Amino acid sequence: MPISLENIVFDCADAKALATFWAGVLSSEVDADGNQFFATVNRSAAGPTLMFTQVPEPRSGKNRLHVDLAAADWSAELDRVIGLGAKRLDEHEEYGTHWVTLADPEGNVFDLAEIRG
């Protein structure tokens, strides 16, 4: 049996708070047993689960891994994600792709790309 991708894990200061942000981004909900120490989003859905675990040390430096998201209604989704608490960091147009780099409420960097028809 081949290896499968089960979880994408975020170390964080408050698992439920960060899971709530990411659930909002994905128009989903935090799974029922979430708390400040451990929370998940989409555990019962097909595909990887987002998992959030509280760690004692703060994030330092740049992410070595980040999440890339894409949306057809890019401008509206960008505004919605910022309204949820994301911070806009930079905008790019390279390799035929347009995207904005953002940070979640704990400073984890992620990208939102524009799907062009």
Secondary structure as GFF3:
##gff-version 3
##sequence-region A 1 117
A	DSSP	beta_strand	7	12	.	.	.	ID=ss1
A	DSSP	alpha_helix	15	25	.	.	.	ID=ss2
A	DSSP	beta_strand	38	41	.	.	.	ID=ss3
A	DSSP	beta_strand	49	54	.	.	.	ID=ss4
A	DSSP	beta_strand	67	71	.	.	.	ID=ss5
A	DSSP	alpha_helix	74	84	.	.	.	ID=ss6
A	DSSP	beta_strand	87	94	.	.	.	ID=ss7
A	DSSP	beta_strand	97	103	.	.	.	ID=ss8
A	DSSP	beta_strand	109	114	.	.	.	ID=ss9
###
